[in-house]
């Protein structure tokens, strides 16, 4: 994959976080009403590195 190209992660129990949280991964990780599925953790790690924390996503 080349830098800047879109990447789509598909999971059977995920949801469209762009529609619910306007695409912000920090909001996904802080949303206590929903379970944080592995695709969101993987997306955060791909985008922000392997030691990502919710505080680093804002």
C-alpha positions in Angstrom: 0.0 0.0 0.0 1.3 3.5 -0.9 1.2 6.4 1.5 -2.0 8.5 1.1 -4.1 5.7 -0.4 -7.3 4.8 1.4 -7.5 1.6 3.4 -10.8 -0.1 4.2 -11.2 -2.4 7.2 -14.3 -4.6 7.1 -15.6 -6.4 10.2 -18.9 -8.2 10.7 -19.7 -6.5 13.9 -18.2 -3.0 13.3 -20.2 0.1 12.5 -19.7 3.2 10.3 -17.8 5.5 12.7 -17.7 8.2 10.1 -21.5 8.5 10.4 -21.7 8.1 14.1 -18.5 10.0 15.3 -17.7 12.0 12.2 -14.7 9.8 11.6 -12.8 10.6 14.8 -11.1 7.5 16.3 -10.8 9.3 19.7 -14.6 9.5 19.9 -14.9 5.8 19.0 -12.5 4.8 21.8 -14.1 7.1 24.4 -17.7 6.1 23.5 -18.9 4.1 26.6 -22.1 3.2 24.9 -20.4 1.0 22.3 -17.8 -1.7 22.4 -14.5 -0.8 20.8 -14.0 -3.6 18.3 -10.6 -4.7 17.0 -11.0 -2.9 13.7 -11.0 0.5 15.4 -7.9 -0.4 17.5 -6.1 -1.6 14.3 -7.1 1.6 12.4 -5.7 3.7 15.3 -2.5 1.7 15.3 -2.1 1.9 11.5 -2.8 5.7 11.6 -0.9 6.7 14.8 1.6 3.9 15.5 1.6 0.8 17.7 1.6 2.6 21.0 -1.5 4.7 20.4 -3.6 5.9 23.3 -7.0 7.6 23.2 -5.3 10.8 24.4 -3.1 10.9 21.3 -6.0 10.7 18.9 -7.5 14.2 19.5 
